[in-house]
Amino acid sequence: MDIESLLVHGDRAAGDAAAVAPVLYPSSTYRARDAAHFAELANQPRPQRYYARYGNPTLAQVESLLAQLENCEQALLFASGMGAMATCVLSQVGAGDHVVAQHSHYMGTTALLTRILPRMGVTVTRVDQTDTAAFAAALRDDTALVVLETPSNPTLALTDLAAVANLARSRGITTLADNTFATPLATRPHDFGIDLVVHSATKYLGGHSDLVAGVACGDAGRIEQVWQYAIVLGACSNAWEAFLLLRGLRTLALRVERSAATALALAFWLERHPKIARVHYPGLESHPQHSLARAQMRHFGGVLALETKGGYSAAQDLLARLKLAGHAVSLGGVETLAIHAASAWEGSLTPEQIAQAGVGAGLVRVAVGLESERDLIEDFAQALA
Ligand SMILES: *Cc1c(COP(=O)(O)O)cnc(C)c1O
């Protein structure tokens, strides 16, 4: 099936055969039939009806759809994108291991790589993701994991997934990609050879700014390994979030296609505006990796970043004057949101880390929602006037 049809029908076999909408299982625990059944439930991986931290039928239904969307064997739902990311990373590395990652990552991922892993005896080398040779040079005999994110948050830099996957695979190194910005509609990292695909489902997959969830997708063996860590670290999701996520997923294709089309139009308009110094958007010909974007993405996503000519104060003025675009973190919802990235990161990252991630004082990240193209451009026009 095409991904659009999968979004509507892909979970049918995993749910209640007759119910058109999913059935919610709020129960935290389940009765066993007898001693043998109890022993089986307690000791088999990923039971759906044993204890809710281990698994849940509503979650299993959403996980079956998410796995198919990413063309992977299995998926595992988490309490948040960071729950998925942290659990995956911790399941793959231990003291003495080396990790290769990017300069530009989501803030929480950067904190995991630079503050938490080093305390556990894991060394991390971060490279310029636009330079495949830099990944090749960073790989070592003790490298256990390569962490990727494309397009990256918030500078929209791309990683050549096939090239990095090949480098890692030939040395037996696991690869993990955060696919939150692209969504499986634009890019399926597993098709390029990536082992583990992670999302913040809070963003496009959920799509309505009313849930927090994460997901990890991969081969059955690898996801079972991640699950062994998930039940100990405890970032488990619940039936209500899973239900909301499934409801959001039904319209994923419609939402991301519209948002990407409007983002392209807005990026094109902003790039020509006299008060804008630069627009970062993979769909623009001015994006330094536009040809990679064309090869690796089916559309260019709904997030762009702009740099104002007036730096910090011009960026803050713009945010204060926007009327439709809300001044709030997060992305991937029906409403357009914009933030000053450096302000959002100040509390968790050092000024050097912020600069290394390519985030300048005038950089504003815009997550384009589902408003009309004309209304959004008018909003930016009045705010920049
Ligand atoms: C938001 C985000 C995360 C973290 O997800 P949460 O659901 O907020 O924990 C991770 N990666 C990217 C690219 C994100 O945008």
The ligand as an ORCA input file, in Angstrom:
! r2SCAN-3c Opt
* xyz 0 1
  C      10.950     18.015     19.782
  C      12.068     17.203     19.259
  C      12.626     16.163     20.015
  C      12.176     15.866     21.427
  O      10.872     15.365     21.446
  P       9.899     15.477     22.729
  O       8.676     14.785     22.271
  O       9.712     16.941     22.988
  O      10.598     14.795     23.852
  C      13.639     15.406     19.447
  N      14.100     15.660     18.201
  C      13.586     16.661     17.445
  C      14.146     16.887     16.075
  C      12.570     17.466     17.943
  O      12.084     18.466     17.192
*
